[in-house]
Every structure is written in structure tokens, then in C-alpha cells.
């Protein structure tokens, strides 16, 4: 029933999305969907769209290592020119393994060159920076994404985490200054460090 939809530009993307859902499920249609997707790829059709959709589906299910494989294929098929694929690959890389944050940052910076200031890209950049422990930079990027994505609970949670880590990092830096630690011991109990850090500015 879906096969004719792939020749109709108006319905091809919904048809592909439905195939991806079937392929990833546990129904009898999964085998048929898998065969049809393989057939389309063998024909050289939708070579970027199919792995991209499979990758996004894997991300939504928390299967990040699997998503990386699909999205790498999609990125190569798109010639590294699709910002949405780059964004999704960056997310998958850093969630699959934080040590991949350097590669993820290269991808998200390339995407931001195409769409400067895009809130989805800024949110991903903030997540990558947080994975690198660059808390102040992460807060800046996440806060810049917030106005366009106020309903995003995941973004708010990450922003709160990064803000707290940034303030703790700043407090530690102050405590490590020469001479400060001795004064703190002499005046133990006094809230000497209460104004360090700043409130996070308002926040895809």
C-alpha cells in the first residue's frame, strides 16, 4: 500500500516515516518494511532521508550508538551539508560517548555557519559544551536558545545543571586563591562566599 506513495512528492516523507516506524517495531510488518527500505536504498533513492529518519527514531528511543551509525551514513550521503542531520548526529555522538564531544562540536559549528543563532543548534551546542565541562560557555549557549524553546523541559533541566556546575566551579576557583583558605578557617561559619556567580539569563 505504501509503495505508490514514493512516487508522490506530497506523500513520500510521511510514507517513509511510517516505514521507519514499522521497521523499528515488533509487528509482522517489520520484516516487510525492512525489505522495502532496503529495496529503496538499493535503488539509490532517499539515500540520506532513510538513514536520517532511522537515526532520529533511534535517538527518540535512547539508542544513541545505533543512531550514530545511521546518522553518519546520512551525513555522508548528504555531503555534510544538511544542518538537521549534523545537529542530530552531534546529539547522538555526545550522548553515546561524551569523549566524542570534540567531533560533535565540529558538526554543530558547521551547522551554525548555515543557520546562525538557530535555537535547536544552540541547544545542542550547549549540551556538547556541558559534556566537555565548559560550564560558562554551556550556560551562554543554552540561555540563548531558551526564549524560542520555553516549553522544552529537557533544555531547562540541562541549563539548571550547567548553571549550578558553573557557580560551583567559580566558588572553587575563589577558594583556591592564595591566602583565602586560611582566612576562611579563621572565620569558619561566616558566609564569605555568597555572591559568586550570577543568575542564569532567561532561556528550543
Rosetta blueprint (number, residue, H / E / L):
1 X L
2 X L
3 X H
4 X H
5 X H
6 X H
7 X H
8 X L
9 X L
10 X L
11 X L
12 X H
13 X H
14 X H
15 X H
16 X H
17 X H
18 X H
19 X H
20 X H
21 X H
22 X H
23 X H
24 X H
25 X L
26 X L
27 X L
28 X L
29 X H
30 X H
31 X H
32 X H
33 X H
34 X H
35 X H
36 X H
37 X H
38 X H
39 X H
40 X H
41 X H
42 X H
43 X L
44 X L
45 X L
46 X L
47 X L
48 X L
49 X H
50 X H
51 X H
52 X H
53 X H
54 X H
55 X H
56 X H
57 X H
58 X H
59 X H
60 X H
61 X L
62 X L
63 X L
64 X H
65 X H
66 X H
67 X H
68 X H
69 X H
70 X H
71 X H
72 X H
73 X H
74 X H
75 X H
76 X H
77 X H
78 X L
79 X L
80 X L
81 X L
82 X L
83 X H
84 X H
85 X H
86 X H
87 X H
88 X H
89 X H
90 X H
91 X H
92 X H
93 X H
94 X H
95 X H
96 X H
97 X L
98 X H
99 X H
100 X H
101 X H
102 X H
103 X H
104 X H
105 X H
106 X H
107 X H
108 X H
109 X H
110 X H
111 X H
112 X H
113 X H
114 X H
115 X L
116 X L
117 X L
118 X L
119 X H
120 X H
121 X H
122 X H
123 X H
124 X H
125 X H
126 X H
127 X H
128 X H
129 X H
130 X H
131 X H
132 X L
133 X L
134 X L
135 X H
136 X H
137 X H
138 X H
139 X H
140 X H
141 X H
142 X H
143 X H
144 X H
145 X H
146 X H
147 X L
148 X L
149 X L
150 X L
151 X L
152 X L
153 X H
154 X H
155 X H
156 X H
157 X H
158 X H
159 X H
160 X H
161 X H
162 X H
163 X H
164 X H
165 X H
166 X H
167 X H
168 X H
169 X H
170 X H
171 X H
172 X H
173 X H
174 X H
175 X H
176 X L
177 X L
178 X L
179 X L
180 X H
181 X H
182 X H
183 X H
184 X H
185 X H
186 X H
187 X L
188 X L
189 X L
190 X L
191 X L
192 X L
193 X L
194 X L
195 X L
196 X L
197 X L
198 X L
199 X L
200 X L
201 X L
202 X L
203 X L
204 X L
